[in-house]
């Protein structure tokens, strides 16, 4: 339902901040959860597409070890075939 106001959304600096610290912190927690879900999905999609750990880590701006530690068990449990060093892409 439209309120008849077709003005663009406010700039980030014009948006009101949550009035209570608890509200602001809850928003941070929700955003972190969303970011984690987006990362999990993107990493799984990349690995199913044949990306290597170094490619994923470079795209995320973290070390290969960090991305492997965070995602390997979950990907294996999801049935994703992980490439090992030296595997040739067919």
C-alpha positions in Angstrom: 0.0 0.0 0.0 1.5 3.3 -1.1 1.4 6.4 1.1 1.6 8.7 -1.9 5.2 9.7 -1.1 7.5 8.9 -4.0 10.6 10.4 -2.5 13.8 8.3 -2.5 14.8 6.5 0.7 16.8 8.7 3.1 20.6 8.7 2.9 22.3 6.5 5.6 23.3 9.6 7.5 19.7 10.7 7.6 18.3 7.4 8.9 17.4 7.3 12.6 19.5 5.2 14.8 17.9 2.8 17.2 17.0 4.7 20.3 18.1 2.0 22.7 21.5 0.3 22.8 19.8 -3.0 23.1 18.0 -2.4 19.8 21.2 -1.3 18.1 23.0 -4.4 19.4 20.2 -6.7 18.3 20.4 -5.2 14.9 24.1 -6.0 14.8 23.5 -9.6 15.8 20.8 -10.0 13.1 23.1 -8.5 10.4 26.0 -10.8 11.4 23.7 -13.9 11.2 22.5 -12.7 7.7 26.1 -12.1 6.6 27.1 -15.6 7.8 24.2 -17.2 6.0 25.1 -15.3 2.8 28.7 -16.4 3.1 27.8 -20.0 3.7 25.6 -20.1 0.6 28.1 -18.3 -1.6 31.0 -20.6 -0.5 28.9 -23.7 -1.1 27.9 -22.4 -4.5 31.6 -21.6 -5.4 32.8 -25.0 -4.2 30.0 -26.9 -6.1 31.1 -24.9 -9.2 34.7 -26.2 -8.8 36.4 -23.3 -7.1 39.5 -24.0 -5.0 40.0 -23.0 -1.4 42.6 -20.4 -2.5 40.1 -18.9 -4.9 37.4 -18.7 -2.3 39.8 -17.3 0.3 41.0 -14.6 -2.0 37.5 -13.6 -2.9 36.6 -13.3 0.8 39.9 -11.6 1.8 40.9 -14.3 4.3 43.5 -17.0 4.4 42.9 -20.4 2.8 43.2 -22.0 6.3 40.5 -19.7 7.7 38.0 -20.4 5.0 38.7 -24.2 5.2 38.4 -24.3 9.0 35.1 -22.4 8.9 33.4 -24.2 6.0 34.9 -27.7 5.3 32.9 -29.8 7.8 29.6 -28.2 6.8 30.4 -28.7 3.1 31.4 -32.3 3.5 28.2 -32.9 5.5 26.2 -31.3 2.6 27.8 -33.7 0.2 30.0 -31.2 -1.6 33.0 -32.8 -3.4 35.9 -30.7 -2.2 39.0 -30.4 -4.5 42.3 -31.3 -3.1 45.6 -29.7 -3.9 46.8 -31.0 -7.3 43.3 -32.1 -8.4 42.9 -31.2 -12.1 39.6 -29.7 -13.2 38.0 -31.8 -15.9 
